[in-house]
Amino acid sequence: MSELLLEKTRRELINQSKNADIVKSYGTTRYDRKNKQHIYNSITNFNRIDMNALFKGNMLSFKIPVHGETDNYEVEVLFEGVCDDIKREIKNNKNKFEYKCVYRALIDSINKQNIFISCSCPDFKYRFAY
């Protein structure tokens, strides 16, 4: 028996979340409840990026601490092909390395590359990790 991998674009996932059924216990959708969550960002998180994986493995991996409705969690995000996208943007920018090259490359990676997500929350562990 083969398993089918269902892939969706970022836009499809957002639209699916916006149009989801209302959760009875909350009286709203998960998308609407996102305003009750807070993502922490600091230079500490940036300093934890594995630069060897980025430059040698062409993978950008980072963890995002999230204060959810019930507890605090850590979401790990991994992008593949980021360095290739940055190289392309530098080449398109007349071989000048500028902030906008990295920014455009990351946006392109978010929209076109495979993104792998993991979370320490029980919901992910017992529902989405499989």
VENZILIN-V103532 format. One record per pair of residues at least 4 apart in sequence whose ideal C-beta (glycine too) atoms are under 6 Angstrom apart, sorted by sequence separation. I is the first residue (numbers start at 0). GAP is how many residues later the second one is. D is the distance in Angstrom with one decimal. If there is no record, write none. Layout:
I_GAP_D ; I_GAP_D
//
This chain:
7_4_4.2 ; 27_4_4.3 ; 51_4_5.2 ; 52_4_4.6 ; 107_4_5.7 ; 108_4_4.4 ; 121_4_5.8 ; 122_4_5.6 ; 123_4_4.8 ; 124_4_5.4 ; 7_5_5.2 ; 27_5_5.7 ; 66_5_5.3 ; 67_5_5.6 ; 118_5_3.8 ; 123_5_5.8 ; 52_6_5.0 ; 53_6_5.3 ; 21_7_5.7 ; 65_7_5.0 ; 89_7_5.4 ; 52_8_5.8 ; 92_8_5.3 ; 19_9_4.9 ; 64_9_5.5 ; 65_9_5.8 ; 49_11_5.9 ; 62_11_5.1 ; 63_11_4.7 ; 89_11_5.0 ; 88_12_4.0 ; 17_13_5.0 ; 48_13_5.3 ; 62_13_4.9 ; 16_14_4.2 ; 61_15_6.0 ; 88_15_4.9 ; 85_16_5.9 ; 88_16_4.7 ; 60_17_4.4 ; 58_19_5.9 ; 59_19_4.6 ; 85_19_4.2 ; 84_20_3.8 ; 58_21_5.4 ; 59_22_4.4 ; 57_23_6.0 ; 84_23_5.1 ; 84_24_5.3 ; 38_25_5.9 ; 39_25_4.6 ; 57_25_4.6 ; 38_27_5.5 ; 81_27_5.2 ; 37_29_4.5 ; 78_30_4.8 ; 36_31_5.4 ; 80_32_4.9 ; 35_33_5.5 ; 79_33_5.7 ; 78_34_5.6 ; 79_34_5.5 ; 78_36_5.7 ; 77_38_4.3 ; 76_40_5.8 ; 75_42_4.5 ; 74_44_4.8 ; 72_46_5.7 ; 73_46_4.8 ; 72_47_4.9 ; 72_48_4.2
//
